[in-house]
Every structure is written in structure tokens, then in C-alpha cells.
Amino acid sequence: MTPMLEAPDAALTARAPRRRTPPPWLAVALACLGQFLVVLDISVVNVALPSMRTGLGLSEQGLQWVVNAYAIAFAGFMLLGGRAGDLYGRKRMFLVGLGLFTLASLAGGLAQEGWHLLLARAVQGLGAAVLAPSTLTIVTSAVPEGPARARAIATWTAVGAGGGAAGGFVGGVLVDTLSWRWVLLINVPIGVLVLAGAAWWLAEGRAGDGRRLDLPGAMLVTAGLATLAFGISQTEAEGWTAPPTLVPLCAGLALIALFLLVEARTKAPLMPLGLFRVRSVSSANAAMFLSGAAMFCMWFFMTLYVQNVLGYTPLEAGFALVPSSLAVVVGSKAAPRLMRAAGARAVAVLGTLVALAGFAWQSTMTADGTYLTAIMIPGILMMLGGGLAGTPLAALATSGAAPEEAGLVSGLINTSRTMGGSLGLAVLSTIAAARTAGSGTSEALTEGYALSFRTGAVVLAVGMVLMWLWLPRRATAAH
């Protein structure tokens, strides 16, 4: 009787279609496309802001929030998105985040009122925060640890950095040839294609043990990071000592301190504090924070310099920065080979040194600079160094994580880079504005931009020393 009962099940199993396991490169490609969209949308709207203001009647403050609404939601929900991927499935969170991001892009592109656009940008940031940690986790889980994983992480780093680099160029082309709406609508067909590919090809991965999400911790860290990011965004308009800046900054720090207290006492924490006792995780995140504080500002000030001082159009500015965009890809792809020969720590330090040389060169800019010496060569050095440093830092951070914490560590490294970039941009913008003293002349603007690059060089020098002293010599040492 037993064989008779088992026969139909066996027949059904034999007839059931088996989905072929996708090759690792396909999972890496899908994850990288998702990461590209996330990073692209941080910068792509910059050149479209004047057109958005005209089309929707946005105020100066409203225009600022087109950028900040995305950045604040992105930074605030990143750790939550990373942990959710560990507990509920990386593929599931990838699909949820990308679906939310794509729908919000459609809503933003069709916005008829200013508040419609701001709400859509905030939802975009939320979707990006859920999506971004899953992209790195999918990459590291698809490829075994070793040289192949280093190459996969290098591709992820190059695509992410390339997305930020390509934002100005892509935005300039879309605004000049179509309209500002297409800087958002372009995400829709790409998002739909990636969603379909991910739903069919990606395998679900969940290393968690069935625990529930730590909701008190999630609420505290999200509120703390979002409030802190809001305070940082206020510095450009209000300064560092004004109440509209100090209140959210202090409140954000207090919420994060309360979050750490809660995590130390709860049985199933959102972020196990013992994770920071892993040298590779703590040191790589500190290094990524400092690196992001300088590197994120490069595109912002370079775009302002070529347009406000040298008189380039948005499209010309995008073309002018193409060599820099290519340099970051070259650096990211060269990093794994150098890592095998010299180790991750040495490559991170070398990349930071190259970027520092570029920042120092850029700080000598003049109001009548030529393209070759004032834009192209220093830009290539900065981005080549950024690509070289980013890959080993991401590899070191993820090598120290247990499988059930991979999503959290991915969210943490993204949070460090994003928060470092936000803080760096706020600080360097304030420094540049103080040097120009309200003057709009080319000479005054150039002095302000040059000072911001000199300050960025100092930040990179501090980061380089930290990397040499604190990063483990080898990624495997983290285990």
C-alpha cells in the first residue's frame, strides 16, 4: 500500500517543472542593477532642479527637499531594511524595495503639485533603503568567499559608484532632450525589467532563525538616523549653531543613544552590539564613513565649478565628468587583483592616497582653469582612488559577518557611506559658503570650492591613517 501511495507523488515530482539554478553572474548582475538605480537617484535630480522649480512652482526650501526627502528616508531606514532581509528573505526584500522604488518613481514623474513630488521622493528613499542592503547580500551569498567574491564585490562597488558618477550626465541628457519628469520616469521600465528577472531567477536566501523584528529598536534607530540626517540637511540654510539645526542634531543623537541602550538589553536585538567587536566590521565602517564624507562631495562641487565658474551647460558638465566616471570603474575592477597581491588593507590605503592626491590637485583650481588640468586629470585621480578603496572596505566589512547578520552588515556599510556623505556635504558646503562670503563672482566661488577640496584632502588623510592602523591585514583575519 505504501508504494501505491508514494507512486503518484513521485510522478507529480517528476512532472513538476524544475527551475534551473541561475549562474552566479546573473544574480550579481541583477543585484548590481538594483544598486545602480538606488545610487543614481541620489544625484540624477540635481541638474533637473531648476526645471522642477519652474514646472511645479516649488520654493527654494521645497527645492532643497527634493534632494533631502530621498536622502533622509534612505539613511533612516537602511538598518531596518538590512535586518528585514536577514529575517524575512533577501529576495523578498529586494522585490519589495525595488517595487516600492519603481512605483514611487512613476508617481514622482507624474506629479502635478510640489508636495506630490516630495512625498514620492520620500517613498523612493524608503524603497531604496529596503533594496540597497539586499543587493550586497545577494552578491556575497551568490559567490563563495575568495577571489571570485572579491571580483563580484568590485563589480558592485563600480556599478554603485558609477551610478553616482553618471547622475549628472544622465540627468543632463534627459532634461535637455525630454523633460525633468524623465529623470524619475526612466526608473520605471528599468525597474520593471529587473523585477521580472529577479522574481524568476533569484533564489530566496534567509539565514535568520525565525526571530521577530526588533520593533522598538527599529523605530528608535530609524527615527534617530532620520532626525540626524534632517539636522545635517538644515546646516546649509541655517548654519551649525541655529536652533533649527541644533535641535534635530541633538534629538537624533539622543535617539541613537537610547537605541544602543535598548539593544544592549533586548534578547533579540536589531543590531547585536557585539558585531562591533569584530575588528573588520568596526574599522571598515569607520573608514567608509570618512571616505564617503570626502568622496560624495566631489561630484557636487565639481558640477558647481564647471557650471557656475567655467560656464558649462548641464549636458556639457555631464560629458566633462565622463572620464572620472570611467576611472571609478577601472579602480574598482583593478582592486581585486591588487588585493590578492598586497592585501585588502594595503589596497584601501593606496586608493585613499591616490584620491587624496586628486583632491590636493583639485584644490589648486582657478577661475580660468583648462579642462585637462582643472577637471579631467584631478577628477580621474579622485575617482580612481575611490574605486580602489571602496572594494576592499566592502569586502572587509562583509567578511567579518556571520551568515545570519549579512544583511545587517550590508545595511550598516551603506549607512556609514550615506551618513558620511551627508555630513561631509553639509560641512564642506558650509566651509565653501563661509569663504565666498555671499559673493557670486567667479573668483570668490572658486576660492570656496578650492577650500572644500583642501578640507576633503585632510579628511582623506585622517582616513588613510585610520585604515593603516585599524583595518585587519587580511579579510580572513576577521573570522
C-alpha positions as CSV (number, residue, x, y, z in Angstrom):
1,M,0.0,0.0,0.0
2,T,2.8,2.4,0.8
3,P,4.4,2.1,-2.7
4,M,1.0,2.8,-4.3
5,L,0.6,5.9,-2.2
6,E,4.0,7.1,-3.0
7,A,3.8,6.5,-6.7
8,P,1.6,9.4,-7.6
9,D,3.8,11.8,-5.5
10,A,6.8,10.6,-7.4
11,A,5.1,11.0,-10.7
12,L,4.0,14.5,-9.8
13,T,7.5,15.3,-8.7
14,A,8.9,14.0,-12.0
15,R,6.4,16.1,-14.0
16,A,6.9,19.3,-11.9
17,P,9.0,21.8,-13.8
18,R,12.3,22.4,-12.2
19,R,13.7,25.9,-12.3
20,R,17.3,25.9,-13.3
21,T,19.6,27.4,-10.8
22,P,20.9,30.7,-12.2
23,P,24.6,31.2,-12.7
24,P,26.2,33.4,-10.0
25,W,26.9,36.2,-12.6
26,L,23.2,36.6,-13.2
27,A,22.4,37.1,-9.5
28,V,25.3,39.6,-9.3
29,A,24.1,41.4,-12.4
30,L,20.5,41.8,-11.1
31,A,21.8,43.0,-7.7
32,C,24.1,45.5,-9.3
33,L,21.3,46.9,-11.5
34,G,19.2,47.5,-8.3
35,Q,22.2,49.2,-6.7
36,F,22.8,51.3,-9.7
37,L,19.2,52.7,-9.6
38,V,19.5,53.5,-5.9
39,V,22.7,55.4,-6.2
40,L,21.8,57.1,-9.5
41,D,18.7,58.7,-7.9
42,I,20.8,60.4,-5.2
43,S,22.5,62.6,-7.8
44,V,20.4,62.5,-11.0
45,V,17.9,65.1,-9.9
46,N,20.5,67.8,-9.2
47,V,20.6,69.1,-12.8
48,A,16.8,68.9,-13.0
49,L,16.1,71.1,-10.0
50,P,15.7,74.4,-11.9
51,S,13.2,72.7,-14.3
52,M,11.3,71.1,-11.4
53,R,11.0,74.5,-9.7
54,T,9.6,76.1,-12.9
55,G,7.2,73.2,-13.6
56,L,5.8,72.8,-10.1
57,G,6.2,76.2,-8.6
58,L,8.5,74.9,-5.8
59,S,10.0,77.4,-3.4
60,E,13.7,77.4,-2.6
61,Q,13.2,75.4,0.5
62,G,10.9,73.0,-1.4
63,L,13.6,72.5,-4.0
64,Q,16.1,71.6,-1.3
65,W,13.7,68.9,0.0
66,V,13.5,67.2,-3.4
67,V,17.0,66.0,-2.6
68,N,16.7,65.8,1.2
69,A,13.5,63.8,1.3
70,Y,15.2,61.0,-0.5
71,A,18.4,61.1,1.4
72,I,16.8,61.2,4.8
73,A,14.4,58.3,4.2
74,F,17.3,56.4,2.6
75,A,19.6,56.8,5.6
76,G,16.9,56.4,8.2
77,F,15.6,53.1,7.1
78,M,18.8,51.4,5.9
79,L,19.5,49.3,9.0
80,L,15.9,48.3,9.2
81,G,16.0,47.2,5.6
82,G,19.2,45.2,6.1
83,R,17.8,43.3,9.1
84,A,14.5,42.7,7.4
85,G,16.4,40.9,4.6
86,D,18.1,38.6,7.2
87,L,14.8,37.7,8.9
88,Y,12.3,37.6,6.0
89,G,14.4,36.8,3.0
90,R,16.8,38.8,0.8
91,K,15.0,38.1,-2.4
92,R,11.7,39.1,-0.9
93,M,13.1,42.4,0.4
94,F,14.8,43.0,-2.9
95,L,11.5,42.7,-4.7
96,V,9.6,44.8,-2.1
97,G,12.2,47.5,-2.1
98,L,12.5,47.7,-5.9
99,G,8.7,47.5,-6.4
100,L,8.3,50.4,-3.9
101,F,11.1,52.4,-5.6
102,T,9.6,51.9,-9.1
103,L,6.1,52.9,-8.1
104,A,7.4,56.0,-6.3
105,S,9.4,56.9,-9.4
106,L,6.3,56.7,-11.5
107,A,4.3,58.8,-9.0
108,G,7.1,61.4,-8.9
109,G,7.4,61.6,-12.7
110,L,3.6,62.2,-12.9
111,A,3.5,64.7,-10.0
112,Q,1.2,67.7,-10.5
113,E,1.9,69.5,-7.3
114,G,5.1,70.1,-5.3
115,W,4.0,68.0,-2.3
116,H,3.3,65.1,-4.7
117,L,6.9,65.1,-5.8
118,L,8.3,65.5,-2.2
119,L,6.1,62.6,-1.0
120,A,7.2,60.4,-3.9
121,R,10.9,61.2,-3.3
122,A,10.5,60.1,0.4
123,V,8.8,56.8,-0.6
124,Q,11.6,56.3,-3.2
125,G,14.1,56.7,-0.3
126,L,12.2,54.1,1.7
127,G,12.2,51.7,-1.2
128,A,16.0,52.3,-1.7
129,A,16.7,51.6,2.0
130,V,15.0,48.2,1.8
131,L,16.6,47.4,-1.6
132,A,20.2,48.5,-1.1
133,P,21.3,46.2,1.7
134,S,19.8,43.2,-0.2
135,T,21.9,44.0,-3.2
136,L,25.3,43.5,-1.4
137,T,24.0,40.4,0.5
138,I,22.8,38.8,-2.7
139,V,26.2,39.4,-4.3
140,T,28.1,37.9,-1.3
141,S,25.8,34.9,-1.0
142,A,25.9,34.1,-4.7
143,V,29.7,33.9,-4.9
144,P,31.9,31.8,-2.5
145,E,34.4,33.7,-0.4
146,G,37.7,34.2,-2.2
147,P,39.0,35.9,-5.3
148,A,35.7,35.4,-7.1
149,R,33.7,37.2,-4.4
150,A,36.3,40.0,-4.4
151,R,35.7,40.4,-8.1
152,A,31.9,40.4,-7.6
153,I,32.1,43.0,-4.8
154,A,34.3,45.1,-7.1
155,T,31.6,45.0,-9.7
156,W,29.0,46.0,-7.1
157,T,31.3,48.9,-6.0
158,A,31.9,50.0,-9.5
159,V,28.3,50.0,-10.5
160,G,27.3,51.8,-7.4
161,A,30.0,54.5,-7.7
162,G,29.2,54.7,-11.5
163,G,25.6,55.4,-10.7
164,G,26.5,58.4,-8.6
165,A,29.0,59.5,-11.2
166,A,26.6,59.1,-14.1
167,G,23.8,61.0,-12.3
168,G,24.8,64.4,-13.6
169,F,25.3,63.2,-17.2
170,V,22.1,61.1,-17.3
171,G,20.1,64.0,-15.8
172,G,21.6,66.5,-18.2
173,V,20.7,64.4,-21.2
174,L,17.2,63.6,-20.1
175,V,16.4,67.2,-19.1
176,D,17.8,68.7,-22.3
177,T,16.2,66.1,-24.7
178,L,12.9,65.3,-22.9
179,S,11.9,66.9,-19.6
180,W,12.7,66.9,-15.9
181,R,10.0,64.2,-15.4
182,W,12.1,61.6,-17.2
183,V,14.9,61.7,-14.5
184,L,12.3,59.8,-12.5
185,L,10.3,58.0,-15.2
186,I,13.4,56.4,-16.6
187,N,13.5,54.2,-13.5
188,V,10.1,52.6,-14.3
189,P,11.0,50.4,-17.4
190,I,14.3,49.5,-15.9
191,G,12.7,48.7,-12.5
192,V,10.1,46.5,-14.2
193,L,12.7,44.5,-16.1
194,V,14.8,44.0,-13.1
195,L,11.8,43.0,-11.0
196,A,10.8,40.4,-13.6
197,G,14.3,39.0,-13.8
198,A,14.7,38.9,-10.0
199,A,11.3,37.2,-9.4
200,W,12.2,34.5,-11.9
201,W,16.0,34.0,-11.4
202,L,16.9,34.9,-7.9
203,A,16.9,32.2,-5.2
204,E,15.5,33.0,-1.8
205,G,18.0,33.2,0.9
206,R,17.3,33.7,4.6
207,A,19.8,32.9,7.3
208,G,17.7,34.1,10.2
209,D,16.4,31.8,12.9
210,G,12.8,32.8,12.7
211,R,13.1,35.7,15.2
212,R,10.7,38.6,15.0
213,L,11.9,42.0,14.0
214,D,13.0,44.1,17.0
215,L,10.4,46.8,16.5
216,P,11.4,49.1,19.4
217,G,15.0,49.1,18.2
218,A,13.8,49.5,14.6
219,M,11.7,52.6,15.5
220,L,14.5,54.2,17.6
221,V,17.3,53.7,15.0
222,T,15.1,54.8,12.1
223,A,13.9,57.9,14.0
224,G,17.4,58.7,15.2
225,L,19.1,58.4,11.8
226,A,16.3,60.3,10.0
227,T,16.3,63.1,12.6
228,L,20.1,63.3,12.5
229,A,20.0,63.4,8.7
230,F,17.4,66.1,8.9
231,G,19.6,68.2,11.2
232,I,22.5,67.8,8.8
233,S,20.4,68.9,5.9
234,Q,19.5,72.1,7.8
235,T,23.1,73.2,8.2
236,E,23.4,74.6,4.7
237,A,20.5,77.0,5.1
238,E,20.6,77.7,8.8
239,G,24.3,77.1,9.9
240,W,25.5,74.8,12.6
241,T,24.6,76.9,15.7
242,A,21.0,77.8,14.8
243,P,18.2,76.1,16.8
244,P,16.6,74.6,13.6
245,T,19.9,72.7,13.2
246,L,20.9,72.0,16.8
247,V,17.5,70.7,18.0
248,P,17.3,67.8,15.4
249,L,21.0,67.0,15.7
250,C,20.8,66.7,19.5
251,A,17.5,64.8,19.3
252,G,18.9,62.4,16.7
253,L,22.0,61.7,18.8
254,A,19.8,61.1,21.9
255,L,17.6,58.7,20.0
256,I,20.6,56.7,18.7
257,A,22.0,56.6,22.3
258,L,18.6,55.3,23.5
259,F,18.7,52.7,20.7
260,L,22.1,51.4,21.8
261,L,20.8,51.1,25.4
262,V,17.8,49.1,24.2
263,E,19.9,46.9,22.0
264,A,22.2,46.1,25.0
265,R,19.2,44.8,27.0
266,T,16.9,43.1,24.5
267,K,17.2,39.3,23.8
268,A,16.8,39.5,20.0
269,P,18.4,42.9,19.0
270,L,18.0,44.5,15.6
271,M,21.8,45.2,15.7
272,P,23.8,43.0,18.0
273,L,26.4,45.3,19.6
274,G,28.9,42.5,19.8
275,L,29.1,42.9,16.0
276,F,31.3,46.0,16.6
277,R,33.8,43.9,18.5
278,V,34.6,42.3,15.1
279,R,37.6,44.4,14.0
280,S,36.9,44.2,10.3
281,V,33.3,45.4,10.7
282,S,34.0,48.4,13.0
283,S,37.2,49.5,11.3
284,A,35.8,49.2,7.7
285,N,32.6,51.1,8.6
286,A,34.6,53.9,10.3
287,A,36.8,54.1,7.2
288,M,33.8,54.1,4.8
289,F,32.3,56.9,6.8
290,L,35.3,59.1,6.4
291,S,35.8,58.1,2.8
292,G,32.2,58.9,2.0
293,A,32.4,62.3,3.7
294,A,35.0,63.4,1.2
295,M,34.2,61.4,-2.0
296,F,30.5,62.1,-2.0
297,C,31.2,65.9,-2.2
298,M,33.5,65.6,-5.2
299,W,30.6,65.4,-7.8
300,F,28.7,68.1,-6.1
301,F,31.5,70.7,-6.1
302,M,32.9,69.6,-9.5
303,T,29.4,70.1,-11.1
304,L,29.1,73.6,-9.5
305,Y,32.6,74.6,-10.6
306,V,32.2,73.6,-14.2
307,Q,28.8,75.3,-14.5
308,N,29.0,78.3,-12.2
309,V,32.6,79.2,-12.9
310,L,33.6,77.8,-16.2
311,G,30.2,78.3,-17.8
312,Y,29.4,74.7,-18.9
313,T,25.8,73.7,-19.7
314,P,24.3,70.8,-17.7
315,L,24.9,68.5,-20.7
316,E,28.5,69.7,-21.2
317,A,29.1,69.2,-17.5
318,G,27.9,65.6,-17.7
319,F,30.3,64.9,-20.6
320,A,33.2,66.6,-18.8
321,L,32.9,64.2,-15.9
322,V,32.7,61.0,-18.1
323,P,36.4,60.2,-17.7
324,S,36.0,60.4,-13.9
325,S,33.1,58.0,-14.2
326,L,35.2,55.6,-16.1
327,A,38.1,55.9,-13.7
328,V,36.0,54.7,-10.7
329,V,35.0,51.6,-12.7
330,V,38.7,50.9,-13.6
331,G,39.7,51.4,-10.0
332,S,37.0,49.0,-8.7
333,K,37.8,46.3,-11.2
334,A,41.6,46.6,-10.6
335,A,41.2,46.3,-6.8
336,P,40.7,42.5,-6.6
337,R,43.9,41.8,-8.4
338,L,45.8,44.2,-6.2
339,M,44.1,42.7,-3.1
340,R,45.4,39.2,-3.9
341,A,49.0,40.6,-4.2
342,A,49.1,43.1,-1.4
343,G,46.0,42.5,0.8
344,A,42.8,44.5,1.4
345,R,44.3,46.9,3.9
346,A,47.1,48.0,1.6
347,V,44.8,48.5,-1.4
348,A,42.4,50.6,0.7
349,V,45.3,52.8,1.9
350,L,46.7,53.0,-1.7
351,G,43.3,54.0,-3.1
352,T,42.8,56.7,-0.4
353,L,46.3,58.0,-1.2
354,V,45.5,58.3,-4.9
355,A,42.2,60.1,-4.1
356,L,44.0,62.4,-1.7
357,A,46.4,63.4,-4.5
358,G,43.4,64.2,-6.7
359,F,41.8,66.3,-4.0
360,A,45.0,68.2,-3.4
361,W,45.4,68.9,-7.2
362,Q,41.7,70.0,-7.5
363,S,42.2,72.4,-4.6
364,T,44.6,74.4,-6.8
365,M,41.7,75.3,-9.2
366,T,41.5,78.8,-10.7
367,A,38.6,80.8,-12.2
368,D,40.1,80.3,-15.7
369,G,41.2,76.7,-15.5
370,T,41.5,74.5,-18.5
371,Y,39.6,71.2,-18.9
372,L,42.7,69.0,-18.9
373,T,44.3,70.2,-15.7
374,A,41.3,71.6,-13.8
375,I,38.8,68.9,-14.4
376,M,39.9,65.8,-16.2
377,I,43.2,64.7,-14.5
378,P,42.3,65.5,-10.9
379,G,38.8,64.0,-11.4
380,I,40.4,60.8,-12.7
381,L,42.7,60.6,-9.7
382,M,39.9,61.2,-7.2
383,M,37.6,58.6,-8.7
384,L,40.3,56.0,-9.5
385,G,41.3,56.2,-5.8
386,G,37.7,56.0,-4.7
387,G,37.2,52.8,-6.7
388,L,40.4,51.2,-5.4
389,A,39.4,51.9,-1.8
390,G,35.7,51.1,-1.9
391,T,36.1,47.4,-2.9
392,P,38.5,46.3,-0.1
393,L,36.5,48.2,2.5
394,A,33.2,46.5,1.5
395,A,35.0,43.1,1.4
396,L,36.5,43.6,4.8
397,A,33.2,44.6,6.4
398,T,31.2,41.7,5.0
399,S,33.9,39.1,5.7
400,G,33.5,39.7,9.4
401,A,29.8,38.9,9.5
402,A,28.0,35.7,10.4
403,P,25.6,34.5,7.7
404,E,22.5,35.5,9.8
405,E,23.9,39.0,10.1
406,A,24.9,39.5,6.4
407,G,22.0,41.8,5.6
408,L,22.6,43.9,8.7
409,V,26.3,44.4,7.9
410,S,25.3,45.3,4.3
411,G,22.9,47.9,5.6
412,L,25.5,49.2,8.0
413,I,28.2,49.7,5.4
414,N,25.6,51.5,3.2
415,T,24.5,53.6,6.2
416,S,28.1,54.6,7.0
417,R,28.7,55.7,3.5
418,T,25.4,57.6,3.2
419,M,25.6,59.3,6.5
420,G,29.3,60.2,5.9
421,G,28.4,61.7,2.6
422,S,25.5,63.7,4.1
423,L,27.6,65.0,6.9
424,G,30.6,65.8,4.7
425,L,28.4,67.6,2.2
426,A,26.9,69.7,4.9
427,V,30.3,70.6,6.5
428,L,32.1,71.3,3.2
429,S,29.2,73.3,1.8
430,T,29.2,75.5,5.0
431,I,33.0,75.9,4.7
432,A,32.7,76.9,1.0
433,A,29.9,79.4,1.7
434,A,31.8,81.0,4.5
435,R,34.8,81.5,2.2
436,T,32.8,83.1,-0.6
437,A,31.0,85.4,2.0
438,G,28.0,85.8,-0.2
439,S,29.9,86.9,-3.3
440,G,28.8,85.4,-6.6
441,T,32.0,86.3,-8.6
442,S,33.9,83.5,-10.3
443,E,37.0,84.2,-8.2
444,A,35.1,84.0,-4.9
445,L,33.2,80.9,-5.9
446,T,36.5,79.2,-6.9
447,E,38.1,80.1,-3.6
448,G,35.2,78.5,-1.8
449,Y,35.3,75.3,-3.9
450,A,39.1,75.0,-3.6
451,L,38.8,75.3,0.2
452,S,36.3,72.5,0.3
453,F,38.6,70.2,-1.7
454,R,41.5,71.0,0.7
455,T,39.3,70.1,3.6
456,G,38.3,66.9,1.9
457,A,42.0,66.1,1.4
458,V,42.5,66.4,5.2
459,V,39.6,64.1,5.9
460,L,41.1,61.5,3.5
461,A,44.5,61.8,5.2
462,V,42.8,61.1,8.5
463,G,41.0,58.1,7.0
464,M,44.2,56.8,5.4
465,V,46.0,56.8,8.8
466,L,42.9,55.1,10.4
467,M,42.9,52.4,7.7
468,W,46.6,51.6,8.2
469,L,46.4,51.3,11.9
470,W,43.0,49.7,12.4
471,L,42.0,47.6,9.4
472,P,43.0,43.9,9.6
473,R,45.8,42.9,7.3
474,R,43.7,40.2,5.7
475,A,39.9,39.8,5.2
476,T,40.1,36.2,6.6
477,A,41.6,37.5,9.8
478,A,38.2,38.8,10.7
479,H,36.9,35.3,11.3
